[in-house]
Amino acid sequence: ELSIGQQIAMLALLMITSKGIAGVPRASLVVIAATLPVFNLPEAGLLLIIGVDHLLDMGRSATNVVGNSVAAVIVSRWEGTLGADEAAAPGQTLSPAKT
């Protein structure tokens, strides 16, 4: 079993190394595979994760796409380049935004 200090260190290391993996398919397996030897944990445990990681990866990818879409809408609203007309008629050619 891991002590509280080891658990906190593992949490901190995983938070740092997992930054930005949502946009990369199967990147979580690479991060976990790199972290296991640091804490002297057997790599065989990774084999248990491989079976279900595909399902979790789909959720991470969907969350990433939705988050990026919402962020794009918020930024365009904030800059004043997305009005009600543009949002109601997607796909139409619009004049360039005023800069």
MOPAC internal coordinates of N, CA, C and O (Angstrom, degrees):
PM7 1SCF
backbone

  N    0.0000 0     0.00 0     0.00 0    0    0    0
  C    1.4525 1     0.00 0     0.00 0    1    0    0
  C    1.5192 1   109.99 1     0.00 0    2    1    0
  O    1.2310 1   121.55 1   -28.55 1    3    2    1
  N    1.3078 1   114.64 1   151.45 1    3    2    1
  C    1.4601 1   120.57 1   179.97 1    5    3    2
  C    1.5201 1   110.08 1   -91.75 1    6    5    3
  O    1.2310 1   121.00 1   -38.48 1    7    6    5
  N    1.3202 1   115.70 1   141.52 1    7    6    5
  C    1.4603 1   119.69 1   176.69 1    9    7    6
  C    1.5294 1   109.30 1   -74.17 1   10    9    7
  O    1.2310 1   121.25 1    -9.96 1   11   10    9
  N    1.3173 1   115.21 1   170.04 1   11   10    9
  C    1.4703 1   120.05 1   179.08 1   13   11   10
  C    1.5300 1   110.44 1   -61.21 1   14   13   11
  O    1.2310 1   120.52 1   139.52 1   15   14   13
  N    1.3241 1   116.61 1   -40.48 1   15   14   13
  C    1.4622 1   120.34 1   178.87 1   17   15   14
  C    1.5180 1   112.37 1   -62.36 1   18   17   15
  O    1.2310 1   120.72 1   138.11 1   19   18   17
  N    1.3413 1   116.23 1   -41.89 1   19   18   17
  C    1.4605 1   120.11 1   177.71 1   21   19   18
  C    1.5247 1   111.24 1   -66.26 1   22   21   19
  O    1.2310 1   120.53 1   141.87 1   23   22   21
  N    1.3163 1   116.59 1   -38.13 1   23   22   21
  C    1.4620 1   119.95 1   179.18 1   25   23   22
  C    1.5265 1   111.13 1   -65.35 1   26   25   23
  O    1.2310 1   120.58 1   139.06 1   27   26   25
  N    1.3221 1   116.50 1   -40.94 1   27   26   25
  C    1.4688 1   120.30 1   178.57 1   29   27   26
  C    1.5261 1   110.30 1   -67.37 1   30   29   27
  O    1.2310 1   120.62 1   139.14 1   31   30   29
  N    1.3393 1   116.42 1   -40.86 1   31   30   29
  C    1.4667 1   120.06 1   177.61 1   33   31   30
  C    1.5245 1   110.61 1   -63.44 1   34   33   31
  O    1.2310 1   120.19 1   139.53 1   35   34   33
  N    1.3331 1   117.24 1   -40.47 1   35   34   33
  C    1.4613 1   120.83 1   178.61 1   37   35   34
  C    1.5230 1   110.51 1   -65.12 1   38   37   35
  O    1.2310 1   120.43 1   138.25 1   39   38   37
  N    1.3252 1   116.78 1   -41.75 1   39   38   37
  C    1.4586 1   120.95 1   178.11 1   41   39   38
  C    1.5230 1   110.74 1   -60.41 1   42   41   39
  O    1.2310 1   120.60 1   133.85 1   43   42   41
  N    1.3318 1   116.45 1   -46.15 1   43   42   41
  C    1.4650 1   120.11 1  -179.72 1   45   43   42
  C    1.5261 1   111.18 1   -64.03 1   46   45   43
  O    1.2310 1   120.33 1   136.48 1   47   46   45
  N    1.3327 1   116.98 1   -43.52 1   47   46   45
  C    1.4608 1   120.62 1   179.84 1   49   47   46
  C    1.5236 1   111.67 1   -64.17 1   50   49   47
  O    1.2310 1   120.26 1   137.25 1   51   50   49
  N    1.3183 1   117.11 1   -42.75 1   51   50   49
  C    1.4629 1   120.24 1   179.57 1   53   51   50
  C    1.5250 1   111.84 1   -68.16 1   54   53   51
  O    1.2310 1   120.17 1   145.57 1   55   54   53
  N    1.3285 1   117.28 1   -34.43 1   55   54   53
  C    1.4626 1   119.37 1   177.45 1   57   55   54
  C    1.5254 1   110.85 1   -65.58 1   58   57   55
  O    1.2310 1   120.69 1   141.15 1   59   58   57
  N    1.3324 1   116.29 1   -38.85 1   59   58   57
  C    1.4651 1   119.88 1  -179.93 1   61   59   58
  C    1.5258 1   110.84 1   -71.86 1   62   61   59
  O    1.2310 1   120.35 1   134.14 1   63   62   61
  N    1.3332 1   116.95 1   -45.86 1   63   62   61
  C    1.4650 1   119.81 1  -175.25 1   65   63   62
  C    1.5215 1   113.11 1   -75.52 1   66   65   63
  O    1.2310 1   119.86 1   158.37 1   67   66   65
  N    1.3203 1   117.88 1   -21.63 1   67   66   65
  C    1.4643 1   119.28 1  -177.68 1   69   67   66
  C    1.5225 1   113.05 1   -90.96 1   70   69   67
  O    1.2310 1   119.92 1  -177.83 1   71   70   69
  N    1.3053 1   117.76 1     2.17 1   71   70   69
  C    1.4561 1   121.04 1   179.95 1   73   71   70
  C    1.5221 1   109.93 1   -63.03 1   74   73   71
  O    1.2310 1   120.34 1   -61.97 1   75   74   73
  N    1.3138 1   116.96 1   118.03 1   75   74   73
  C    1.4513 1   121.34 1   176.27 1   77   75   74
  C    1.5149 1   116.13 1    89.66 1   78   77   75
  O    1.2310 1   119.27 1  -170.53 1   79   78   77
  N    1.3354 1   119.01 1     9.47 1   79   78   77
  C    1.4648 1   119.12 1  -178.20 1   81   79   78
  C    1.5175 1   112.74 1   -84.46 1   82   81   79
  O    1.2310 1   119.63 1   172.26 1   83   82   81
  N    1.3218 1   118.31 1    -7.74 1   83   82   81
  C    1.4675 1   119.65 1  -177.15 1   85   83   82
  C    1.5206 1   111.76 1   -63.61 1   86   85   83
  O    1.2310 1   119.74 1   149.27 1   87   86   85
  N    1.3024 1   118.10 1   -30.73 1   87   86   85
  C    1.4558 1   120.86 1  -178.56 1   89   87   86
  C    1.5157 1   114.40 1   -86.17 1   90   89   87
  O    1.2310 1   119.94 1   176.78 1   91   90   89
  N    1.3239 1   117.71 1    -3.22 1   91   90   89
  C    1.4630 1   121.35 1  -177.37 1   93   91   90
  C    1.5261 1   108.85 1  -114.49 1   94   93   91
  O    1.2310 1   119.81 1   -64.26 1   95   94   93
  N    1.3257 1   117.96 1   115.74 1   95   94   93
  C    1.4663 1   119.84 1  -179.66 1   97   95   94
  C    1.5299 1   111.95 1   -61.40 1   98   97   95
  O    1.2310 1   120.90 1   -43.30 1   99   98   97
  N    1.3035 1   115.89 1   136.70 1   99   98   97
  C    1.4662 1   124.78 1   177.26 1  101   99   98
  C    1.5282 1   114.13 1    63.60 1  102  101   99
  O    1.2310 1   119.51 1  -167.05 1  103  102  101
  N    1.3189 1   118.54 1    12.95 1  103  102  101
  C    1.4612 1   120.45 1  -179.49 1  105  103  102
  C    1.5178 1   111.58 1   -69.63 1  106  105  103
  O    1.2310 1   119.94 1   155.45 1  107  106  105
  N    1.3165 1   117.71 1   -24.55 1  107  106  105
  C    1.4622 1   119.70 1   179.84 1  109  107  106
  C    1.5202 1   111.29 1   -63.32 1  110  109  107
  O    1.2310 1   120.09 1   146.97 1  111  110  109
  N    1.3204 1   117.44 1   -33.03 1  111  110  109
  C    1.4629 1   120.24 1   177.96 1  113  111  110
  C    1.5238 1   111.13 1   -65.59 1  114  113  111
  O    1.2310 1   120.27 1   142.65 1  115  114  113
  N    1.3120 1   117.10 1   -37.35 1  115  114  113
  C    1.4619 1   120.85 1   178.39 1  117  115  114
  C    1.5247 1   110.15 1   -66.32 1  118  117  115
  O    1.2310 1   120.41 1   137.34 1  119  118  117
  N    1.3246 1   116.81 1   -42.66 1  119  118  117
  C    1.4611 1   120.89 1   179.95 1  121  119  118
  C    1.5247 1   110.42 1   -64.09 1  122  121  119
  O    1.2310 1   120.38 1   136.01 1  123  122  121
  N    1.3196 1   116.88 1   -43.99 1  123  122  121
  C    1.4644 1   119.90 1   179.74 1  125  123  122
  C    1.5215 1   110.44 1   -66.73 1  126  125  123
  O    1.2310 1   120.23 1   137.80 1  127  126  125
  N    1.3307 1   117.17 1   -42.20 1  127  126  125
  C    1.4648 1   120.54 1   179.47 1  129  127  126
  C    1.5258 1   111.51 1   -62.27 1  130  129  127
  O    1.2310 1   119.95 1   146.94 1  131  130  129
  N    1.3172 1   117.69 1   -33.06 1  131  130  129
  C    1.4588 1   120.86 1   178.25 1  133  131  130
  C    1.5207 1   112.15 1   -78.28 1  134  133  131
  O    1.2310 1   120.00 1   154.48 1  135  134  133
  N    1.3244 1   117.61 1   -25.52 1  135  134  133
  C    1.4609 1   121.32 1  -177.05 1  137  135  134
  C    1.5291 1   112.69 1   -85.48 1  138  137  135
  O    1.2310 1   119.68 1   147.33 1  139  138  137
  N    1.3059 1   118.22 1   -32.67 1  139  138  137
  C    1.4667 1   121.35 1  -176.38 1  141  139  138
  C    1.5297 1   113.63 1   -55.55 1  142  141  139
  O    1.2310 1   118.66 1   132.58 1  143  142  141
  N    1.3271 1   120.16 1   -47.42 1  143  142  141
  C    1.4679 1   118.67 1  -179.17 1  145  143  142
  C    1.5281 1   113.97 1   -65.55 1  146  145  143
  O    1.2310 1   120.05 1   153.89 1  147  146  145
  N    1.3137 1   117.51 1   -26.11 1  147  146  145
  C    1.4668 1   120.73 1   179.96 1  149  147  146
  C    1.5243 1   110.63 1   -61.68 1  150  149  147
  O    1.2310 1   120.24 1   144.95 1  151  150  149
  N    1.3233 1   117.15 1   -35.05 1  151  150  149
  C    1.4610 1   121.94 1  -177.92 1  153  151  150
  C    1.5284 1   112.07 1  -105.59 1  154  153  151
  O    1.2310 1   120.47 1  -161.42 1  155  154  153
  N    1.3353 1   116.72 1    18.58 1  155  154  153
  C    1.4728 1   122.99 1   177.96 1  157  155  154
  C    1.5218 1   112.49 1    55.08 1  158  157  155
  O    1.2310 1   120.50 1  -139.70 1  159  158  157
  N    1.3168 1   116.64 1    40.30 1  159  158  157
  C    1.4562 1   121.47 1   176.53 1  161  159  158
  C    1.5233 1   108.68 1   -99.54 1  162  161  159
  O    1.2310 1   119.78 1   -34.96 1  163  162  161
  N    1.3279 1   118.03 1   145.04 1  163  162  161
  C    1.4686 1   119.75 1  -178.20 1  165  163  162
  C    1.5307 1   111.70 1   -68.82 1  166  165  163
  O    1.2310 1   121.21 1   -41.69 1  167  166  165
  N    1.3265 1   115.29 1   138.31 1  167  166  165
  C    1.4634 1   120.41 1   179.65 1  169  167  166
  C    1.5200 1   111.91 1   -70.80 1  170  169  167
  O    1.2310 1   120.20 1   165.96 1  171  170  169
  N    1.3278 1   117.22 1   -14.04 1  171  170  169
  C    1.4653 1   120.64 1   179.86 1  173  171  170
  C    1.5333 1   111.13 1   -63.63 1  174  173  171
  O    1.2310 1   119.85 1   154.81 1  175  174  173
  N    1.3146 1   117.89 1   -25.19 1  175  174  173
  C    1.4585 1   120.92 1   177.21 1  177  175  174
  C    1.5149 1   112.60 1   -63.47 1  178  177  175
  O    1.2310 1   120.83 1   155.44 1  179  178  177
  N    1.3236 1   116.03 1   -24.56 1  179  178  177
  C    1.4602 1   120.51 1   178.21 1  181  179  178
  C    1.5224 1   111.22 1   -65.52 1  182  181  179
  O    1.2310 1   120.54 1   149.87 1  183  182  181
  N    1.3254 1   116.57 1   -30.13 1  183  182  181
  C    1.4643 1   120.26 1   179.17 1  185  183  182
  C    1.5245 1   111.73 1   -63.60 1  186  185  183
  O    1.2310 1   120.34 1   149.01 1  187  186  185
  N    1.3156 1   116.95 1   -30.99 1  187  186  185
  C    1.4643 1   120.32 1   177.72 1  189  187  186
  C    1.5265 1   111.41 1   -69.88 1  190  189  187
  O    1.2310 1   120.55 1   149.67 1  191  190  189
  N    1.3107 1   116.56 1   -30.33 1  191  190  189
  C    1.4619 1   121.48 1  -177.33 1  193  191  190
  C    1.5267 1   111.60 1   -79.84 1  194  193  191
  O    1.2310 1   120.34 1   149.08 1  195  194  193
  N    1.3277 1   116.95 1   -30.92 1  195  194  193
  C    1.4666 1   120.90 1  -175.17 1  197  195  194
  C    1.5270 1   111.78 1   -56.75 1  198  197  195
  O    1.2310 1   120.24 1   142.78 1  199  198  197
  N    1.3221 1   117.14 1   -37.22 1  199  198  197
  C    1.4641 1   120.33 1  -177.48 1  201  199  198
  C    1.5140 1   114.60 1   -64.26 1  202  201  199
  O    1.2310 1   119.93 1   143.54 1  203  202  201
  N    1.3113 1   117.74 1   -36.46 1  203  202  201
  C    1.4649 1   120.56 1  -176.87 1  205  203  202
  C    1.5226 1   112.97 1  -102.95 1  206  205  203
  O    1.2310 1   120.32 1   170.17 1  207  206  205
  N    1.3290 1   116.99 1    -9.83 1  207  206  205
  C    1.4609 1   119.14 1  -176.86 1  209  207  206
  C    1.5210 1   111.89 1   -66.00 1  210  209  207
  O    1.2310 1   120.01 1   151.37 1  211  210  209
  N    1.3104 1   117.59 1   -28.63 1  211  210  209
  C    1.4679 1   120.11 1   179.05 1  213  211  210
  C    1.5302 1   110.54 1   -60.12 1  214  213  211
  O    1.2310 1   120.36 1   137.82 1  215  214  213
  N    1.3199 1   116.92 1   -42.18 1  215  214  213
  C    1.4683 1   120.57 1   178.52 1  217  215  214
  C    1.5236 1   111.12 1   -68.10 1  218  217  215
  O    1.2310 1   120.50 1   137.05 1  219  218  217
  N    1.3211 1   116.65 1   -42.95 1  219  218  217
  C    1.4586 1   120.15 1   178.86 1  221  219  218
  C    1.5256 1   111.07 1   -65.83 1  222  221  219
  O    1.2310 1   120.67 1   144.84 1  223  222  221
  N    1.3349 1   116.32 1   -35.16 1  223  222  221
  C    1.4567 1   120.74 1   179.96 1  225  223  222
  C    1.5224 1   111.27 1   -64.33 1  226  225  223
  O    1.2310 1   120.41 1   143.87 1  227  226  225
  N    1.3282 1   116.82 1   -36.13 1  227  226  225
  C    1.4699 1   119.62 1   176.53 1  229  227  226
  C    1.5253 1   110.44 1   -62.76 1  230  229  227
  O    1.2310 1   120.19 1   139.93 1  231  230  229
  N    1.3157 1   117.24 1   -40.07 1  231  230  229
  C    1.4623 1   120.65 1   177.43 1  233  231  230
  C    1.5160 1   112.01 1   -65.91 1  234  233  231
  O    1.2310 1   120.38 1   138.38 1  235  234  233
  N    1.3359 1   116.87 1   -41.62 1  235  234  233
  C    1.4650 1   120.08 1   177.72 1  237  235  234
  C    1.5206 1   111.00 1   -63.19 1  238  237  235
  O    1.2310 1   120.32 1   138.26 1  239  238  237
  N    1.3275 1   116.99 1   -41.74 1  239  238  237
  C    1.4693 1   120.42 1  -179.90 1  241  239  238
  C    1.5291 1   111.17 1   -65.70 1  242  241  239
  O    1.2310 1   120.47 1   137.49 1  243  242  241
  N    1.3328 1   116.71 1   -42.51 1  243  242  241
  C    1.4688 1   120.04 1   179.02 1  245  243  242
  C    1.5245 1   110.79 1   -63.59 1  246  245  243
  O    1.2310 1   120.45 1   138.15 1  247  246  245
  N    1.3203 1   116.74 1   -41.85 1  247  246  245
  C    1.4590 1   120.62 1   178.02 1  249  247  246
  C    1.5206 1   110.57 1   -63.01 1  250  249  247
  O    1.2310 1   120.17 1   139.96 1  251  250  249
  N    1.3250 1   117.29 1   -40.04 1  251  250  249
  C    1.4570 1   121.69 1   179.20 1  253  251  250
  C    1.5251 1   111.15 1   -63.55 1  254  253  251
  O    1.2310 1   120.13 1   136.23 1  255  254  253
  N    1.3334 1   117.36 1   -43.77 1  255  254  253
  C    1.4679 1   121.25 1  -179.48 1  257  255  254
  C    1.5253 1   110.67 1   -64.97 1  258  257  255
  O    1.2310 1   120.32 1   134.67 1  259  258  257
  N    1.3216 1   117.00 1   -45.33 1  259  258  257
  C    1.4673 1   120.47 1   179.70 1  261  259  258
  C    1.5252 1   110.33 1   -63.86 1  262  261  259
  O    1.2310 1   120.27 1   136.23 1  263  262  261
  N    1.3229 1   117.08 1   -43.77 1  263  262  261
  C    1.4591 1   120.62 1   179.27 1  265  263  262
  C    1.5146 1   112.70 1   -61.68 1  266  265  263
  O    1.2310 1   120.48 1   136.69 1  267  266  265
  N    1.3264 1   116.69 1   -43.31 1  267  266  265
  C    1.4655 1   120.11 1   178.11 1  269  267  266
  C    1.5237 1   111.55 1   -65.56 1  270  269  267
  O    1.2310 1   120.10 1   142.31 1  271  270  269
  N    1.3228 1   117.41 1   -37.69 1  271  270  269
  C    1.4663 1   120.99 1   178.94 1  273  271  270
  C    1.5225 1   111.20 1   -65.90 1  274  273  271
  O    1.2310 1   120.77 1   134.84 1  275  274  273
  N    1.3120 1   116.13 1   -45.16 1  275  274  273
  C    1.4649 1   120.24 1   179.04 1  277  275  274
  C    1.5257 1   110.25 1   -64.03 1  278  277  275
  O    1.2310 1   120.30 1   138.92 1  279  278  277
  N    1.3198 1   117.04 1   -41.08 1  279  278  277
  C    1.4631 1   120.24 1   179.15 1  281  279  278
  C    1.5250 1   111.20 1   -63.41 1  282  281  279
  O    1.2310 1   120.00 1   140.59 1  283  282  281
  N    1.3333 1   117.61 1   -39.41 1  283  282  281
  C    1.4656 1   120.56 1   178.87 1  285  283  282
  C    1.5246 1   111.28 1   -64.45 1  286  285  283
  O    1.2310 1   120.35 1   139.15 1  287  286  285
  N    1.3206 1   116.94 1   -40.85 1  287  286  285
  C    1.4666 1   120.49 1   178.78 1  289  287  286
  C    1.5240 1   110.36 1   -66.52 1  290  289  287
  O    1.2310 1   120.30 1   137.48 1  291  290  289
  N    1.3211 1   117.04 1   -42.52 1  291  290  289
  C    1.4671 1   120.42 1  -179.30 1  293  291  290
  C    1.5249 1   110.80 1   -63.46 1  294  293  291
  O    1.2310 1   120.32 1   135.72 1  295  294  293
  N    1.3267 1   117.00 1   -44.28 1  295  294  293
  C    1.4640 1   120.09 1  -179.71 1  297  295  294
  C    1.5269 1   110.95 1   -65.62 1  298  297  295
  O    1.2310 1   119.95 1   138.35 1  299  298  297
  N    1.3310 1   117.69 1   -41.65 1  299  298  297
  C    1.4660 1   119.07 1   179.92 1  301  299  298
  C    1.5262 1   111.49 1   -67.95 1  302  301  299
  O    1.2310 1   120.19 1   145.83 1  303  302  301
  N    1.3207 1   117.25 1   -34.17 1  303  302  301
  C    1.4770 1   119.68 1   174.80 1  305  303  302
  C    1.5174 1   110.51 1   -67.08 1  306  305  303
  O    1.2310 1   120.93 1   138.45 1  307  306  305
  N    1.3247 1   115.82 1   -41.55 1  307  306  305
  C    1.4527 1   121.63 1  -178.78 1  309  307  306
  C    1.5283 1   110.67 1   -63.55 1  310  309  307
  O    1.2310 1   120.61 1   141.98 1  311  310  309
  N    1.3273 1   116.43 1   -38.02 1  311  310  309
  C    1.4584 1   120.32 1   179.01 1  313  311  310
  C    1.5214 1   112.68 1   -81.50 1  314  313  311
  O    1.2310 1   120.33 1   170.87 1  315  314  313
  N    1.3199 1   116.98 1    -9.13 1  315  314  313
  C    1.4516 1   121.07 1   178.62 1  317  315  314
  C    1.5149 1   113.94 1    80.80 1  318  317  315
  O    1.2310 1   119.84 1  -160.62 1  319  318  317
  N    1.3223 1   117.91 1    19.38 1  319  318  317
  C    1.4638 1   120.68 1  -179.31 1  321  319  318
  C    1.5164 1   112.73 1   -98.46 1  322  321  319
  O    1.2310 1   119.76 1   176.73 1  323  322  321
  N    1.3028 1   118.07 1    -3.27 1  323  322  321
  C    1.4620 1   121.44 1   178.54 1  325  323  322
  C    1.5168 1   107.95 1  -123.00 1  326  325  323
  O    1.2310 1   120.99 1   -70.71 1  327  326  325
  N    1.3044 1   115.71 1   109.29 1  327  326  325
  C    1.4471 1   121.02 1   177.11 1  329  327  326
  C    1.5091 1   110.30 1  -107.06 1  330  329  327
  O    1.2310 1   120.55 1     3.10 1  331  330  329
  N    1.3077 1   116.55 1  -176.90 1  331  330  329
  C    1.4659 1   121.11 1  -179.20 1  333  331  330
  C    1.5210 1   111.27 1   -65.10 1  334  333  331
  O    1.2310 1   119.96 1   145.41 1  335  334  333
  N    1.3388 1   117.68 1   -34.59 1  335  334  333
  C    1.4675 1   120.37 1   179.97 1  337  335  334
  C    1.5227 1   111.31 1   -65.42 1  338  337  335
  O    1.2310 1   120.40 1   135.64 1  339  338  337
  N    1.3240 1   116.84 1   -44.36 1  339  338  337
  C    1.4574 1   120.60 1  -179.36 1  341  339  338
  C    1.5253 1   111.34 1   -67.86 1  342  341  339
  O    1.2310 1   120.29 1   141.87 1  343  342  341
  N    1.3048 1   117.04 1   -38.13 1  343  342  341
  C    1.4609 1   120.37 1  -179.12 1  345  343  342
  C    1.5199 1   111.47 1   -71.26 1  346  345  343
  O    1.2310 1   120.09 1   148.45 1  347  346  345
  N    1.3399 1   117.43 1   -31.55 1  347  346  345
  C    1.4616 1   120.58 1  -178.05 1  349  347  346
  C    1.5220 1   112.54 1   -80.99 1  350  349  347
  O    1.2310 1   119.74 1   159.41 1  351  350  349
  N    1.3295 1   118.10 1   -20.59 1  351  350  349
  C    1.4660 1   121.09 1  -177.13 1  353  351  350
  C    1.5262 1   110.27 1  -126.18 1  354  353  351
  O    1.2310 1   119.76 1  -109.99 1  355  354  353
  N    1.3302 1   118.07 1    70.01 1  355  354  353
  C    1.4652 1   119.09 1  -179.77 1  357  355  354
  C    1.5199 1   110.99 1   -69.37 1  358  357  355
  O    1.2310 1   120.94 1   -31.90 1  359  358  357
  N    1.3167 1   115.80 1   148.10 1  359  358  357
  C    1.4538 1   120.50 1   177.58 1  361  359  358
  C    1.5103 1   114.48 1    92.36 1  362  361  359
  O    1.2310 1   119.54 1   169.60 1  363  362  361
  N    1.3125 1   118.47 1   -10.40 1  363  362  361
  C    1.4618 1   120.37 1   178.94 1  365  363  362
  C    1.5238 1   109.09 1   -86.05 1  366  365  363
  O    1.2310 1   121.18 1   -31.49 1  367  366  365
  N    1.3177 1   115.35 1   148.51 1  367  366  365
  C    1.4527 1   120.52 1   177.87 1  369  367  366
  C    1.5208 1   108.61 1   -75.41 1  370  369  367
  O    1.2310 1   121.30 1   -52.27 1  371  370  369
  N    1.3100 1   115.12 1   127.73 1  371  370  369
  C    1.4594 1   120.78 1  -178.18 1  373  371  370
  C    1.5193 1   109.37 1  -116.82 1  374  373  371
  O    1.2310 1   121.04 1   -22.00 1  375  374  373
  N    1.3002 1   115.61 1   158.00 1  375  374  373
  C    1.4534 1   119.63 1   176.22 1  377  375  374
  C    1.5245 1   108.69 1   -71.66 1  378  377  375
  O    1.2310 1   120.21 1   -26.81 1  379  378  377
  N    1.3347 1   117.20 1   153.19 1  379  378  377
  C    1.4636 1   119.85 1  -179.52 1  381  379  378
  C    1.5244 1   111.47 1   -61.68 1  382  381  379
  O    1.2310 1   121.22 1   -28.57 1  383  382  381
  N    1.3070 1   115.27 1   151.43 1  383  382  381
  C    1.4580 1   120.55 1   179.34 1  385  383  382
  C    1.5205 1   110.05 1   -71.07 1  386  385  383
  O    1.2310 1   120.92 1   -29.41 1  387  386  385
  N    1.3129 1   115.85 1   150.59 1  387  386  385
  C    1.4585 1   121.12 1   177.33 1  389  387  386
  C    1.5183 1   108.48 1   -73.60 1  390  389  387
  O    1.2310 1   121.58 1   -45.77 1  391  390  389
  N    1.3307 1   114.58 1   134.23 1  391  390  389
  C    1.4679 1   118.18 1  -179.94 1  393  391  390
  C    1.4914 1   111.38 1  -115.61 1  394  393  391
  O    1.2310 1   120.10 1   180.00 1  395  394  393

